[in-house]
């Protein structure tokens, strides 16, 4: 009987995408994440974090220039 691999949590997805943004993910951890996390969840989290990053940059520039 084949068992379904355990799905990663929200925090696991957030951590994987955060390390990916910084570019410091270890290969072994990356391979574990690929097996464990759902690709659509990773893409959605990446898009959300990109918008948050841009929003923070805009707010920072407005604060410094304002």
Secondary structure, 3 states (H helix, E strand, C coil): CCCCCCCCCHHHHHHHHHHHHHCCCCHHHHHHHHHHCCHHHHHHHHHHHHHHHHHHHHHHHHHHHC
